[in-house]
Amino acid sequence: MKWIYIKKGIKLLFVGEWRRVYNEVHAIIYRAVYEWIGFFAMPLRKTGRKRVEPSIEVITQYPIAFESPDHIAPKGTAENNSTNKKFILHMDRLLSNSFPKQTLNVLDLGCSGGQMINDFLNLCWVGVGLEGSDYSLKRKRANWGTLANRNLFTCDITKPFQVNFDKSKAKFHLITAWEVLEHIATPDLLQLFRNISDHLEVGGCFIASTTPTPDIHEGIELHQTKWENEQWRNFVETNFPELEYADVGLKIYQYVRYNLLHPSFLIYRKRR
C-alpha cells in the first residue's frame, strides 16, 4: 500500500503538483510524530482519572445497514482504522475544561476498525463506536477482536437507535463522523441528525468531515450525498437550530479524517 502512495506522489510531482505533495507529506509526518507524542503524553494525561466501565447496550431494530452500498461493497469498513493522537489529546483537554471532574463520553459513527475509540478508552473516557456493516465484526478486524459488543457495535445509524449506559439513556460529550455523512442517502439524513442531536450532551461537540467527490467501488457509488460544505451547513442550520457552529481550534491535518483537496468539516456545539 505504501508503494501505491509513493508512485502516486511521483506522478503528481511530474505534473507540477508540488504543493499538493508537500501538504500530503507534511500531514503524514505530522501524524507520525504525534503517534510518538501520544505514546508518552496519554499515560500522563490519564493520571488520577478513575476508569468507568458502564454496561453498554445499543437498542435498535436495525443492527445491520443491509441496504447500504458500504455493506454491499465493503471498502472503508474493510480497510480503515483511523485515528489522530493530536485530535485525541486536543479534544480531551478542550472537553475536560468544559466538563470538569466528569467522565467524558465519545460516540463515533461509522467507526470502521475502532482505533479512535480505543485511544479515548486509553484516556479513561467511555467510548462507543457504531458501524453499519458487520464486515469487521465477522472477521474480528482491528479492534473488533477485543471490543466487539463491549464498545464497538453494529447499527444502521440512519434508523432510530438508543445507546444506554447501565440501562439509562447515554449522552455524549463528543460525537464524530469521519467521511461518513456523504455515504448516507439524502432522505435518511434527517433521522441520522435526530440521532446525533438526541445523543449529544448540552455543551458537547459534534464533529464530522465530508467530501463531495465520487467514490466508486466494485461498480457501486458509495457516496450518496455529494454536498459541498455550504450545503451541509445550510441543512444543519435549517433543521437543527439547537446545534450552533463552533471552532475547536484545529487545522485540517489535525482531524482524524480529511480531504486536503476538498477540506470540509462540520463542527457544532449543542446550545446550553
PyRosetta script that sets phi, psi and omega in degrees:
from pyrosetta import init, pose_from_sequence

init()
pose = pose_from_sequence("MKWIYIKKGIKLLFVGEWRRVYNEVHAIIYRAVYEWIGFFAMPLRKTGRKRVEPSIEVITQYPIAFESPDHIAPKGTAENNSTNKKFILHMDRLLSNSFPKQTLNVLDLGCSGGQMINDFLNLCWVGVGLEGSDYSLKRKRANWGTLANRNLFTCDITKPFQVNFDKSKAKFHLITAWEVLEHIATPDLLQLFRNISDHLEVGGCFIASTTPTPDIHEGIELHQTKWENEQWRNFVETNFPELEYADVGLKIYQYVRYNLLHPSFLIYRKRR")
pose.set_psi(1, -38.7)
pose.set_omega(1, -179.7)
pose.set_phi(2, -63.7)
pose.set_psi(2, -36.0)
pose.set_omega(2, 179.0)
pose.set_phi(3, -64.4)
pose.set_psi(3, -31.7)
pose.set_omega(3, 177.8)
pose.set_phi(4, -62.1)
pose.set_psi(4, -44.0)
pose.set_omega(4, -179.8)
pose.set_phi(5, -67.8)
pose.set_psi(5, -36.9)
pose.set_omega(5, 178.3)
pose.set_phi(6, -64.0)
pose.set_psi(6, -45.3)
pose.set_omega(6, 178.5)
pose.set_phi(7, -62.7)
pose.set_psi(7, -40.4)
pose.set_omega(7, 178.0)
pose.set_phi(8, -62.3)
pose.set_psi(8, -42.8)
pose.set_omega(8, 179.7)
pose.set_phi(9, -63.2)
pose.set_psi(9, -40.6)
pose.set_omega(9, 178.7)
pose.set_phi(10, -63.1)
pose.set_psi(10, -43.1)
pose.set_omega(10, 178.5)
pose.set_phi(11, -61.5)
pose.set_psi(11, -40.9)
pose.set_omega(11, 179.6)
pose.set_phi(12, -65.8)
pose.set_psi(12, -38.0)
pose.set_omega(12, 177.4)
pose.set_phi(13, -63.2)
pose.set_psi(13, -39.3)
pose.set_omega(13, -179.2)
pose.set_phi(14, -65.7)
pose.set_psi(14, -26.6)
pose.set_omega(14, 179.6)
pose.set_phi(15, -100.0)
pose.set_psi(15, 13.2)
pose.set_omega(15, 172.5)
pose.set_phi(16, 86.2)
pose.set_psi(16, 13.3)
pose.set_omega(16, -178.3)
pose.set_phi(17, -86.8)
pose.set_psi(17, 55.3)
pose.set_omega(17, -176.2)
pose.set_phi(18, -63.5)
pose.set_psi(18, -44.7)
pose.set_omega(18, -177.5)
pose.set_phi(19, -62.9)
pose.set_psi(19, -40.6)
pose.set_omega(19, 179.8)
pose.set_phi(20, -64.4)
pose.set_psi(20, -43.7)
pose.set_omega(20, 179.2)
pose.set_phi(21, -63.3)
pose.set_psi(21, -42.2)
pose.set_omega(21, 178.6)
pose.set_phi(22, -59.1)
pose.set_psi(22, -47.0)
pose.set_omega(22, -178.6)
pose.set_phi(23, -62.3)
pose.set_psi(23, -41.1)
pose.set_omega(23, -179.5)
pose.set_phi(24, -65.9)
pose.set_psi(24, -45.2)
pose.set_omega(24, -179.0)
pose.set_phi(25, -65.8)
pose.set_psi(25, -42.2)
pose.set_omega(25, 178.3)
pose.set_phi(26, -58.1)
pose.set_psi(26, -44.2)
pose.set_omega(26, -179.3)
pose.set_phi(27, -63.8)
pose.set_psi(27, -41.3)
pose.set_omega(27, 179.9)
pose.set_phi(28, -63.6)
pose.set_psi(28, -46.0)
pose.set_omega(28, -179.5)
pose.set_phi(29, -65.9)
pose.set_psi(29, -41.6)
pose.set_omega(29, -179.9)
pose.set_phi(30, -58.6)
pose.set_psi(30, -47.3)
pose.set_omega(30, -179.1)
pose.set_phi(31, -64.9)
pose.set_psi(31, -39.1)
pose.set_omega(31, 179.7)
pose.set_phi(32, -64.0)
pose.set_psi(32, -42.0)
pose.set_omega(32, 178.3)
pose.set_phi(33, -62.0)
pose.set_psi(33, -42.2)
pose.set_omega(33, -178.6)
pose.set_phi(34, -70.6)
pose.set_psi(34, -20.8)
pose.set_omega(34, 171.9)
pose.set_phi(35, -60.9)
pose.set_psi(35, -41.8)
pose.set_omega(35, 178.7)
pose.set_phi(36, -71.6)
pose.set_psi(36, -40.9)
pose.set_omega(36, 177.4)
pose.set_phi(37, -60.6)
pose.set_psi(37, -44.0)
pose.set_omega(37, 179.1)
pose.set_phi(38, -62.9)
pose.set_psi(38, -35.1)
pose.set_omega(38, -179.6)
pose.set_phi(39, -57.8)
pose.set_psi(39, -37.8)
pose.set_omega(39, -179.3)
pose.set_phi(40, -93.0)
pose.set_psi(40, -33.7)
pose.set_omega(40, -173.2)
pose.set_phi(41, -78.2)
pose.set_psi(41, -35.4)
pose.set_omega(41, -173.5)
pose.set_phi(42, -66.3)
pose.set_psi(42, -41.6)
pose.set_omega(42, 175.7)
pose.set_phi(43, -61.3)
pose.set_psi(43, -35.2)
pose.set_omega(43, 177.9)
pose.set_phi(44, -70.1)
pose.set_psi(44, -39.9)
pose.set_omega(44, -177.1)
pose.set_phi(45, -62.7)
pose.set_psi(45, -35.5)
pose.set_omega(45, -175.6)
pose.set_phi(46, -87.7)
pose.set_psi(46, 0.1)
pose.set_omega(46, -179.9)
pose.set_phi(47, -57.3)
pose.set_psi(47, 128.6)
pose.set_omega(47, 178.8)
pose.set_phi(48, 87.9)
pose.set_psi(48, -7.1)
pose.set_omega(48, 179.7)
pose.set_phi(49, -85.9)
pose.set_psi(49, 145.0)
pose.set_omega(49, 177.3)
pose.set_phi(50, -95.9)
pose.set_psi(50, 127.0)
pose.set_omega(50, 177.8)
pose.set_phi(51, -75.3)
pose.set_psi(51, 125.4)
pose.set_omega(51, 178.4)
pose.set_phi(52, -110.4)
pose.set_psi(52, 127.6)
pose.set_omega(52, -177.2)
pose.set_phi(53, -128.1)
pose.set_psi(53, 78.6)
pose.set_omega(53, 179.2)
pose.set_phi(54, -69.4)
pose.set_psi(54, 161.3)
pose.set_omega(54, 171.3)
pose.set_phi(55, -76.4)
pose.set_psi(55, 116.9)
pose.set_omega(55, -174.8)
pose.set_phi(56, -103.0)
pose.set_psi(56, 132.9)
pose.set_omega(56, 173.3)
pose.set_phi(57, -136.3)
pose.set_psi(57, 145.3)
pose.set_omega(57, 177.2)
pose.set_phi(58, -114.2)
pose.set_psi(58, 114.8)
pose.set_omega(58, -177.4)
pose.set_phi(59, -96.2)
pose.set_psi(59, 116.8)
pose.set_omega(59, -179.5)
pose.set_phi(60, -157.1)
pose.set_psi(60, 149.3)
pose.set_omega(60, 172.9)
pose.set_phi(61, -90.9)
pose.set_psi(61, -1.1)
pose.set_omega(61, -176.2)
pose.set_phi(62, -131.4)
pose.set_psi(62, 75.5)
pose.set_omega(62, -176.9)
pose.set_phi(63, -69.8)
pose.set_psi(63, -19.4)
pose.set_omega(63, 178.3)
pose.set_phi(64, -129.1)
pose.set_psi(64, 137.7)
pose.set_omega(64, 176.0)
pose.set_phi(65, -86.5)
pose.set_psi(65, 73.1)
pose.set_omega(65, -171.9)
pose.set_phi(66, -59.8)
pose.set_psi(66, -31.4)
pose.set_omega(66, -176.2)
pose.set_phi(67, -87.9)
pose.set_psi(67, -5.7)
pose.set_omega(67, -178.2)
pose.set_phi(68, -71.4)
pose.set_psi(68, 134.1)
pose.set_omega(68, 174.5)
pose.set_phi(69, -55.4)
pose.set_psi(69, -29.5)
pose.set_omega(69, -178.7)
pose.set_phi(70, -72.8)
pose.set_psi(70, -21.1)
pose.set_omega(70, 173.7)
pose.set_phi(71, -86.6)
pose.set_psi(71, -36.2)
pose.set_omega(71, -179.9)
pose.set_phi(72, -69.4)
pose.set_psi(72, -42.8)
pose.set_omega(72, -179.8)
pose.set_phi(73, -128.7)
pose.set_psi(73, 77.2)
pose.set_omega(73, -174.1)
pose.set_phi(74, -59.2)
pose.set_psi(74, 131.0)
pose.set_omega(74, 175.3)
pose.set_phi(75, -133.0)
pose.set_psi(75, -76.6)
pose.set_omega(75, -179.9)
pose.set_phi(76, -59.3)
pose.set_psi(76, -42.0)
pose.set_omega(76, -179.9)
pose.set_phi(77, -66.1)
pose.set_psi(77, -19.8)
pose.set_omega(77, -179.7)
pose.set_phi(78, -94.6)
pose.set_psi(78, -12.7)
pose.set_omega(78, -172.2)
pose.set_phi(79, -124.3)
pose.set_psi(79, -36.5)
pose.set_omega(79, -168.6)
pose.set_phi(80, -82.1)
pose.set_psi(80, 145.2)
pose.set_omega(80, 174.0)
pose.set_phi(81, -150.6)
pose.set_psi(81, 50.2)
pose.set_omega(81, -165.6)
pose.set_phi(82, -75.9)
pose.set_psi(82, 147.1)
pose.set_omega(82, 169.6)
pose.set_phi(83, -155.5)
pose.set_psi(83, 175.8)
pose.set_omega(83, 175.2)
pose.set_phi(84, -156.6)
pose.set_psi(84, 109.4)
pose.set_omega(84, -174.7)
pose.set_phi(85, -60.2)
pose.set_psi(85, -30.3)
pose.set_omega(85, 175.9)
pose.set_phi(86, -61.8)
pose.set_psi(86, -45.7)
pose.set_omega(86, 178.6)
pose.set_phi(87, -62.0)
pose.set_psi(87, -44.7)
pose.set_omega(87, -179.0)
pose.set_phi(88, -58.0)
pose.set_psi(88, -52.0)
pose.set_omega(88, -177.1)
pose.set_phi(89, -67.4)
pose.set_psi(89, -38.7)
pose.set_omega(89, -178.7)
pose.set_phi(90, -65.2)
pose.set_psi(90, -49.0)
pose.set_omega(90, -178.1)
pose.set_phi(91, -69.8)
pose.set_psi(91, -29.8)
pose.set_omega(91, 175.3)
pose.set_phi(92, -62.1)
pose.set_psi(92, -46.1)
pose.set_omega(92, -180.0)
pose.set_phi(93, -68.1)
pose.set_psi(93, -44.5)
pose.set_omega(93, -177.1)
pose.set_phi(94, -60.9)
pose.set_psi(94, -48.2)
pose.set_omega(94, -175.3)
pose.set_phi(95, -80.5)
pose.set_psi(95, -25.8)
pose.set_omega(95, 172.8)
pose.set_phi(96, -64.0)
pose.set_psi(96, -34.7)
pose.set_omega(96, 176.1)
pose.set_phi(97, -71.5)
pose.set_psi(97, -35.4)
pose.set_omega(97, -179.2)
pose.set_phi(98, -76.3)
pose.set_psi(98, -30.4)
pose.set_omega(98, -178.7)
pose.set_phi(99, -128.5)
pose.set_psi(99, 69.2)
pose.set_omega(99, -174.7)
pose.set_phi(100, -63.0)
pose.set_psi(100, 142.7)
pose.set_omega(100, 175.5)
pose.set_phi(101, 62.3)
pose.set_psi(101, 21.8)
pose.set_omega(101, 175.3)
pose.set_phi(102, -111.3)
pose.set_psi(102, 148.7)
pose.set_omega(102, 168.3)
pose.set_phi(103, -76.1)
pose.set_psi(103, 125.7)
pose.set_omega(103, -175.3)
pose.set_phi(104, -89.5)
pose.set_psi(104, 147.0)
pose.set_omega(104, -177.8)
pose.set_phi(105, -121.0)
pose.set_psi(105, 138.4)
pose.set_omega(105, 178.9)
pose.set_phi(106, -129.7)
pose.set_psi(106, 139.7)
pose.set_omega(106, 176.3)
pose.set_phi(107, -124.3)
pose.set_psi(107, 123.1)
pose.set_omega(107, 178.7)
pose.set_phi(108, -111.3)
pose.set_psi(108, 117.9)
pose.set_omega(108, -179.3)
pose.set_phi(109, -91.8)
pose.set_psi(109, 127.8)
pose.set_omega(109, -173.5)
pose.set_phi(110, 73.0)
pose.set_psi(110, 53.0)
pose.set_omega(110, -167.1)
pose.set_phi(111, -77.1)
pose.set_psi(111, -11.0)
pose.set_omega(111, 178.9)
pose.set_phi(112, 52.5)
pose.set_psi(112, -119.1)
pose.set_omega(112, -177.0)
pose.set_phi(113, -77.1)
pose.set_psi(113, -12.9)
pose.set_omega(113, 173.2)
pose.set_phi(114, 83.7)
pose.set_psi(114, 15.5)
pose.set_omega(114, -175.5)
pose.set_phi(115, -67.4)
pose.set_psi(115, -37.0)
pose.set_omega(115, 178.9)
pose.set_phi(116, -61.8)
pose.set_psi(116, -42.0)
pose.set_omega(116, 177.6)
pose.set_phi(117, -62.2)
pose.set_psi(117, -42.6)
pose.set_omega(117, 179.2)
pose.set_phi(118, -61.1)
pose.set_psi(118, -38.7)
pose.set_omega(118, 179.1)
pose.set_phi(119, -65.1)
pose.set_psi(119, -41.9)
pose.set_omega(119, 178.3)
pose.set_phi(120, -68.1)
pose.set_psi(120, -35.6)
pose.set_omega(120, 175.5)
pose.set_phi(121, -59.3)
pose.set_psi(121, -36.6)
pose.set_omega(121, 179.5)
pose.set_phi(122, -68.2)
pose.set_psi(122, -13.8)
pose.set_omega(122, 174.3)
pose.set_phi(123, -101.2)
pose.set_psi(123, 14.6)
pose.set_omega(123, 177.9)
pose.set_phi(124, 69.3)
pose.set_psi(124, 24.7)
pose.set_omega(124, 167.6)
pose.set_phi(125, -78.9)
pose.set_psi(125, 166.4)
pose.set_omega(125, 165.6)
pose.set_phi(126, -98.4)
pose.set_psi(126, 122.0)
pose.set_omega(126, -173.5)
pose.set_phi(127, -122.4)
pose.set_psi(127, 140.3)
pose.set_omega(127, 176.7)
pose.set_phi(128, -133.9)
pose.set_psi(128, 129.8)
pose.set_omega(128, 174.5)
pose.set_phi(129, -117.5)
pose.set_psi(129, 135.3)
pose.set_omega(129, 178.5)
pose.set_phi(130, -117.8)
pose.set_psi(130, 133.7)
pose.set_omega(130, -178.5)
pose.set_phi(131, -133.3)
pose.set_psi(131, 131.4)
pose.set_omega(131, -176.2)
pose.set_phi(132, -72.0)
pose.set_psi(132, -29.5)
pose.set_omega(132, -179.6)
pose.set_phi(133, -97.9)
pose.set_psi(133, 149.5)
pose.set_omega(133, 176.5)
pose.set_phi(134, -96.6)
pose.set_psi(134, 16.1)
pose.set_omega(134, -178.8)
pose.set_phi(135, -57.0)
pose.set_psi(135, -52.2)
pose.set_omega(135, -177.4)
pose.set_phi(136, -71.6)
pose.set_psi(136, -34.5)
pose.set_omega(136, 178.0)
pose.set_phi(137, -61.3)
pose.set_psi(137, -48.2)
pose.set_omega(137, -177.4)
pose.set_phi(138, -64.1)
pose.set_psi(138, -33.8)
pose.set_omega(138, -176.4)
pose.set_phi(139, -96.2)
pose.set_psi(139, -0.6)
pose.set_omega(139, -176.5)
pose.set_phi(140, 51.4)
pose.set_psi(140, 41.0)
pose.set_omega(140, -176.1)
pose.set_phi(141, -74.4)
pose.set_psi(141, 147.7)
pose.set_omega(141, 175.4)
pose.set_phi(142, 52.2)
pose.set_psi(142, -119.2)
pose.set_omega(142, -175.6)
pose.set_phi(143, -89.0)
pose.set_psi(143, -0.4)
pose.set_omega(143, -177.9)
pose.set_phi(144, -70.1)
pose.set_psi(144, -22.8)
pose.set_omega(144, 178.7)
pose.set_phi(145, -63.9)
pose.set_psi(145, -31.0)
pose.set_omega(145, -177.5)
pose.set_phi(146, -110.3)
pose.set_psi(146, -24.4)
pose.set_omega(146, -172.6)
pose.set_phi(147, -110.7)
pose.set_psi(147, -2.2)
pose.set_omega(147, -178.1)
pose.set_phi(148, -60.4)
pose.set_psi(148, 131.4)
pose.set_omega(148, 178.2)
pose.set_phi(149, 62.3)
pose.set_psi(149, 12.1)
pose.set_omega(149, 168.6)
pose.set_phi(150, -112.8)
pose.set_psi(150, -51.9)
pose.set_omega(150, 177.4)
pose.set_phi(151, -127.4)
pose.set_psi(151, -21.6)
pose.set_omega(151, 178.8)
pose.set_phi(152, -112.8)
pose.set_psi(152, 129.6)
pose.set_omega(152, -175.4)
pose.set_phi(153, -136.9)
pose.set_psi(153, 152.5)
pose.set_omega(153, 170.9)
pose.set_phi(154, -89.9)
pose.set_psi(154, 142.6)
pose.set_omega(154, -177.1)
pose.set_phi(155, -170.3)
pose.set_psi(155, 136.7)
pose.set_omega(155, 171.7)
pose.set_phi(156, -80.9)
pose.set_psi(156, 104.9)
pose.set_omega(156, -173.8)
pose.set_phi(157, -74.8)
pose.set_psi(157, -6.6)
pose.set_omega(157, 177.0)
pose.set_phi(158, -86.8)
pose.set_psi(158, -4.3)
pose.set_omega(158, 177.6)
pose.set_phi(159, -111.5)
pose.set_psi(159, 159.2)
pose.set_omega(159, 179.5)
pose.set_phi(160, -59.4)
pose.set_psi(160, 135.3)
pose.set_omega(160, 174.5)
pose.set_phi(161, -147.0)
pose.set_psi(161, 163.0)
pose.set_omega(161, 177.7)
pose.set_phi(162, -138.6)
pose.set_psi(162, 127.2)
pose.set_omega(162, 173.1)
pose.set_phi(163, -95.7)
pose.set_psi(163, 129.3)
pose.set_omega(163, 178.4)
pose.set_phi(164, -117.3)
pose.set_psi(164, 143.3)
pose.set_omega(164, 169.1)
pose.set_phi(165, -112.5)
pose.set_psi(165, 120.0)
pose.set_omega(165, 180.0)
pose.set_phi(166, 49.7)
pose.set_psi(166, 46.5)
pose.set_omega(166, 175.8)
pose.set_phi(167, 72.9)
pose.set_psi(167, 0.9)
pose.set_omega(167, 178.4)
pose.set_phi(168, -109.4)
pose.set_psi(168, 151.0)
pose.set_omega(168, -178.8)
pose.set_phi(169, -61.0)
pose.set_psi(169, 129.9)
pose.set_omega(169, -178.7)
pose.set_phi(170, -87.7)
pose.set_psi(170, 144.6)
pose.set_omega(170, 170.7)
pose.set_phi(171, -122.1)
pose.set_psi(171, 143.5)
pose.set_omega(171, -174.3)
pose.set_phi(172, -117.1)
pose.set_psi(172, 137.5)
pose.set_omega(172, 177.7)
pose.set_phi(173, -79.8)
pose.set_psi(173, -21.5)
pose.set_omega(173, 178.8)
pose.set_phi(174, -142.8)
pose.set_psi(174, 127.5)
pose.set_omega(174, 172.6)
pose.set_phi(175, -123.8)
pose.set_psi(175, 132.7)
pose.set_omega(175, -178.4)
pose.set_phi(176, -127.1)
pose.set_psi(176, 156.4)
pose.set_omega(176, 175.8)
pose.set_phi(177, -151.3)
pose.set_psi(177, 101.4)
pose.set_omega(177, -173.3)
pose.set_phi(178, -95.7)
pose.set_psi(178, 108.5)
pose.set_omega(178, -179.5)
pose.set_phi(179, 50.2)
pose.set_psi(179, 49.6)
pose.set_omega(179, -179.5)
pose.set_phi(180, -114.3)
pose.set_psi(180, -40.6)
pose.set_omega(180, -171.3)
pose.set_phi(181, -58.9)
pose.set_psi(181, -37.0)
pose.set_omega(181, -179.9)
pose.set_phi(182, -68.1)
pose.set_psi(182, -15.7)
pose.set_omega(182, 178.1)
pose.set_phi(183, -81.3)
pose.set_psi(183, -7.5)
pose.set_omega(183, -175.7)
pose.set_phi(184, -94.5)
pose.set_psi(184, 134.2)
pose.set_omega(184, 175.7)
pose.set_phi(185, -62.6)
pose.set_psi(185, 138.2)
pose.set_omega(185, -173.8)
pose.set_phi(186, -52.2)
pose.set_psi(186, -43.4)
pose.set_omega(186, 179.7)
pose.set_phi(187, -62.5)
pose.set_psi(187, -19.1)
pose.set_omega(187, -177.9)
pose.set_phi(188, -90.2)
pose.set_psi(188, -4.3)
pose.set_omega(188, -174.1)
pose.set_phi(189, -68.2)
pose.set_psi(189, -35.0)
pose.set_omega(189, -179.5)
pose.set_phi(190, -60.3)
pose.set_psi(190, -46.7)
pose.set_omega(190, 179.9)
pose.set_phi(191, -66.8)
pose.set_psi(191, -38.1)
pose.set_omega(191, 177.8)
pose.set_phi(192, -59.2)
pose.set_psi(192, -46.4)
pose.set_omega(192, -178.7)
pose.set_phi(193, -73.1)
pose.set_psi(193, -26.6)
pose.set_omega(193, 171.2)
pose.set_phi(194, -62.7)
pose.set_psi(194, -42.9)
pose.set_omega(194, 177.3)
pose.set_phi(195, -60.0)
pose.set_psi(195, -42.1)
pose.set_omega(195, 179.9)
pose.set_phi(196, -63.4)
pose.set_psi(196, -50.7)
pose.set_omega(196, -177.7)
pose.set_phi(197, -62.9)
pose.set_psi(197, -40.5)
pose.set_omega(197, -178.7)
pose.set_phi(198, -64.7)
pose.set_psi(198, -30.5)
pose.set_omega(198, -176.4)
pose.set_phi(199, -96.1)
pose.set_psi(199, -6.1)
pose.set_omega(199, -175.6)
pose.set_phi(200, -89.0)
pose.set_psi(200, 128.5)
pose.set_omega(200, 177.2)
pose.set_phi(201, -66.3)
pose.set_psi(201, 144.4)
pose.set_omega(201, 174.0)
pose.set_phi(202, -59.4)
pose.set_psi(202, 127.3)
pose.set_omega(202, -175.2)
pose.set_phi(203, 88.7)
pose.set_psi(203, -7.3)
pose.set_omega(203, 179.0)
pose.set_phi(204, -82.0)
pose.set_psi(204, 169.6)
pose.set_omega(204, -173.8)
pose.set_phi(205, -113.7)
pose.set_psi(205, 138.9)
pose.set_omega(205, 167.0)
pose.set_phi(206, -112.1)
pose.set_psi(206, 126.3)
pose.set_omega(206, -177.8)
pose.set_phi(207, -131.1)
pose.set_psi(207, 128.9)
pose.set_omega(207, 179.5)
pose.set_phi(208, -139.4)
pose.set_psi(208, 149.2)
pose.set_omega(208, 168.8)
pose.set_phi(209, -112.2)
pose.set_psi(209, 144.4)
pose.set_omega(209, -179.8)
pose.set_phi(210, -135.4)
pose.set_psi(210, 164.9)
pose.set_omega(210, 174.1)
pose.set_phi(211, -143.3)
pose.set_psi(211, 140.9)
pose.set_omega(211, 179.5)
pose.set_phi(212, -91.0)
pose.set_psi(212, 3.9)
pose.set_omega(212, -173.3)
pose.set_phi(213, -84.1)
pose.set_psi(213, 154.0)
pose.set_omega(213, 176.1)
pose.set_phi(214, -70.8)
pose.set_psi(214, 159.9)
pose.set_omega(214, 174.6)
pose.set_phi(215, -148.6)
pose.set_psi(215, 95.8)
pose.set_omega(215, -176.9)
pose.set_phi(216, -101.0)
pose.set_psi(216, 124.7)
pose.set_omega(216, -178.1)
pose.set_phi(217, -133.6)
pose.set_psi(217, 125.9)
pose.set_omega(217, -177.3)
pose.set_phi(218, 54.1)
pose.set_psi(218, 37.2)
pose.set_omega(218, 178.0)
pose.set_phi(219, 78.0)
pose.set_psi(219, 7.0)
pose.set_omega(219, -177.3)
pose.set_phi(220, -115.8)
pose.set_psi(220, 130.9)
pose.set_omega(220, 176.1)
pose.set_phi(221, -77.6)
pose.set_psi(221, 115.0)
pose.set_omega(221, -178.0)
pose.set_phi(222, -81.3)
pose.set_psi(222, -27.7)
pose.set_omega(222, -178.0)
pose.set_phi(223, -90.9)
pose.set_psi(223, 112.5)
pose.set_omega(223, -174.0)
pose.set_phi(224, -99.8)
pose.set_psi(224, -20.1)
pose.set_omega(224, 177.4)
pose.set_phi(225, -129.9)
pose.set_psi(225, 92.7)
pose.set_omega(225, -175.5)
pose.set_phi(226, -94.7)
pose.set_psi(226, 72.5)
pose.set_omega(226, -178.7)
pose.set_phi(227, -95.0)
pose.set_psi(227, 148.9)
pose.set_omega(227, 168.6)
pose.set_phi(228, -76.6)
pose.set_psi(228, 164.5)
pose.set_omega(228, -176.4)
pose.set_phi(229, -56.3)
pose.set_psi(229, -40.0)
pose.set_omega(229, -178.7)
pose.set_phi(230, -62.0)
pose.set_psi(230, -37.1)
pose.set_omega(230, 178.6)
pose.set_phi(231, -67.1)
pose.set_psi(231, -40.8)
pose.set_omega(231, 177.1)
pose.set_phi(232, -62.3)
pose.set_psi(232, -44.2)
pose.set_omega(232, -177.9)
pose.set_phi(233, -66.6)
pose.set_psi(233, -38.6)
pose.set_omega(233, 176.9)
pose.set_phi(234, -63.0)
pose.set_psi(234, -40.2)
pose.set_omega(234, 179.1)
pose.set_phi(235, -61.9)
pose.set_psi(235, -48.5)
pose.set_omega(235, -178.1)
pose.set_phi(236, -65.3)
pose.set_psi(236, -46.5)
pose.set_omega(236, -175.3)
pose.set_phi(237, -69.2)
pose.set_psi(237, -27.9)
pose.set_omega(237, 178.2)
pose.set_phi(238, -76.5)
pose.set_psi(238, -40.1)
pose.set_omega(238, -171.5)
pose.set_phi(239, -101.4)
pose.set_psi(239, -20.0)
pose.set_omega(239, -175.4)
pose.set_phi(240, -136.0)
pose.set_psi(240, 70.2)
pose.set_omega(240, -176.2)
pose.set_phi(241, -64.1)
pose.set_psi(241, -15.8)
pose.set_omega(241, 177.8)
pose.set_phi(242, -70.4)
pose.set_psi(242, -12.2)
pose.set_omega(242, 177.3)
pose.set_phi(243, -99.2)
pose.set_psi(243, 117.4)
pose.set_omega(243, 179.4)
pose.set_phi(244, -106.5)
pose.set_psi(244, 138.8)
pose.set_omega(244, -177.5)
pose.set_phi(245, -64.2)
pose.set_psi(245, 141.1)
pose.set_omega(245, -174.3)
pose.set_phi(246, -136.0)
pose.set_psi(246, 167.7)
pose.set_omega(246, 175.5)
pose.set_phi(247, -126.5)
pose.set_psi(247, 117.8)
pose.set_omega(247, -178.7)
pose.set_phi(248, -98.7)
pose.set_psi(248, 2.6)
pose.set_omega(248, 171.8)
pose.set_phi(249, 79.4)
pose.set_psi(249, 34.0)
pose.set_omega(249, 179.0)
pose.set_phi(250, -117.1)
pose.set_psi(250, 149.3)
pose.set_omega(250, 174.5)
pose.set_phi(251, -88.9)
pose.set_psi(251, 167.0)
pose.set_omega(251, -174.5)
pose.set_phi(252, -50.8)
pose.set_psi(252, -51.9)
pose.set_omega(252, -172.4)
pose.set_phi(253, -77.6)
pose.set_psi(253, 3.5)
pose.set_omega(253, 178.5)
pose.set_phi(254, -97.4)
pose.set_psi(254, -3.0)
pose.set_omega(254, 174.8)
pose.set_phi(255, -86.3)
pose.set_psi(255, 171.9)
pose.set_omega(255, -177.1)
pose.set_phi(256, -74.8)
pose.set_psi(256, -44.5)
pose.set_omega(256, 176.1)
pose.set_phi(257, -130.5)
pose.set_psi(257, 150.3)
pose.set_omega(257, -179.5)
pose.set_phi(258, -167.9)
pose.set_psi(258, 161.0)
pose.set_omega(258, 173.7)
pose.set_phi(259, -118.4)
pose.set_psi(259, 107.9)
pose.set_omega(259, -175.1)
pose.set_phi(260, -64.2)
pose.set_psi(260, -28.0)
pose.set_omega(260, 178.9)
pose.set_phi(261, -79.3)
pose.set_psi(261, -32.7)
pose.set_omega(261, -179.1)
pose.set_phi(262, -131.7)
pose.set_psi(262, 66.3)
pose.set_omega(262, -176.9)
pose.set_phi(263, -65.2)
pose.set_psi(263, 127.4)
pose.set_omega(263, -179.8)
pose.set_phi(264, -148.3)
pose.set_psi(264, 117.7)
pose.set_omega(264, 179.5)
pose.set_phi(265, -128.7)
pose.set_psi(265, 141.6)
pose.set_omega(265, 171.6)
pose.set_phi(266, -111.3)
pose.set_psi(266, 118.6)
pose.set_omega(266, -175.4)
pose.set_phi(267, -130.4)
pose.set_psi(267, 111.6)
pose.set_omega(267, -175.1)
pose.set_phi(268, -130.7)
pose.set_psi(268, 151.5)
pose.set_omega(268, 172.3)
pose.set_phi(269, -121.7)
pose.set_psi(269, 138.4)
pose.set_omega(269, 179.0)
pose.set_phi(270, -77.5)
pose.set_psi(270, 127.6)
pose.set_omega(270, -174.0)
pose.set_phi(271, -61.3)
pose.set_psi(271, 139.7)
pose.set_omega(271, 177.6)
pose.set_phi(272, -81.9)
pose.dump_pdb("model.pdb")
